Amino acid sequence: MTADVLSLEKIEEAKRQLAGVATLTPLDHSVTFSALTGNTVFLKLENMQKTGSFKIRGAYNKIMSLSEEERTRGVIAASAGNHAQGVAYAAGRAGLRCTVIMPEGAPISKVMATRGYGAEVILAGGGYDEAFQYAVELQAKSGAVLVHSFNDPEVIAGQGTIALELLEQLPEIEAILAPVGGGGLIAGIAFVIKKIKPSVRIIGVQALGAPSMFLSFKEGKLTGCRHTCTFADGIAVRQPGDLAFSIIKKHVDEMFTVDDEEIASSVLMLLERSKIMVEGAGAVGLAALIHKKTGLKSAKTVVLLSGGNIDVNILSIIIERGLIKTGRYARLRVMVTDQPGNLRRLLGAVAEARANVISVSHDRIKPGIPLKQAEVILALETRNRDHLEQIITSLAGIGYAAEIIS
């Protein structure tokens, strides 16, 4: 497929089709991230979209375009989670039979949400690409219509409606940062923007652990990657779409990658500073801006937060690791003489240093601990890394050598 299957008329029609279904999501001016990056930053909150991500736009537009004969066959899709929910919701609304293939490791929350919308969910494969291959095999047997998550003109047209909204919400827009997996989202946005306001800089961002479209963009030809390794499961795609790529190479200005640490820090900053919850895939654009990948300066910049369906287990790990990294949570190992009163003396010193004790482990029988000694593990809540260093120095001053173990 080539880019000529897409048109502004098709995307305008998609917008009409989605009226009353997709939410007009807010465009939020962020003072925090503007000051941090030196740009005027606006957050397009697609994490607040129905089903928790932008995917409802493309999925619904595709399903509504099916003929009566196609509808009788039902639909099938493969997805790590967000497209799954979009397809399931759209199919349920249209009264169609729906089967969704999801990777075996898909977040339980996304699996349950997809089933909650009425779809039959089958878990297969270790990632999106394996799930997609299984969906293709099932589709050949069942005759159901395959609703591709990114390489379909109707799906791309649906995603392109975001750009129409942005031009209405911020006519003076100068740059857009969008997440990239298979490429359907940025393809739709870039197509619209470059037709209507070509001066706007379109920047794609991929996870470093799943860089297939980034590599394709840099090499000028469709290029896959052998495996993916990122917690941003929504954009963990090994083989990007040929239709999406044909649009991207013509209309996207630049593409960058960010690693999982940069993504995780952006997820945490959004949660703590802006009270906005996004998944890993939704935070890559902001990660690129915060970590100075783009070179943008003093630009009216829209960062697309594409989804908010983060697994709570992943979120808890991100929060804990973020607290450790900034010195706000620490576990200290301290050896004390095994005598009455020594533990109380240690804890008194910690309290005097204004640290909050979360837990205490006292062990004098573990192998390797010298006789007449005890190992104390303290989990502490601290203000920052400077405060943590002050606590360690304070303990050293009264004879306790504290070692940070996490």
ABEGO torsion letter per residue (X at the ends): XBAAABBAAAAAAAAAAABGABBBBBBBBBAAAAAAAGBBBBBBBAAABBGGBAAAAAAAAAAAABBAAAAAAEBBBBBAGAAAAAAAAAAAAAGBBBBBBBBAABBAAAAAAAAAAGBBBBBBEABAAAAAAAAAAAAAAAGBBBBBAABBAAAAAAAAAAAAAAAAABAABABBBBBBBAGAAAAAAAAAAAAABAABBBBBBBBAABAAAAAAAAAGBBBBBABBBBABAAABBABBBAAAAAAAAAABABBBBBBAAAAAAAAAAAAAAAGBBBBAAAAAAAAAAAAGAAGBBGBBBBBBBABABBBAAAAAAAAAAAAAAAGABBBBBBBBBBBBGAAAAAAAAAAAAGBBBABBBBBAABBGBBBGBBBBBBBBBBABAAAAAAAAAAAAAAGBBBBBAX
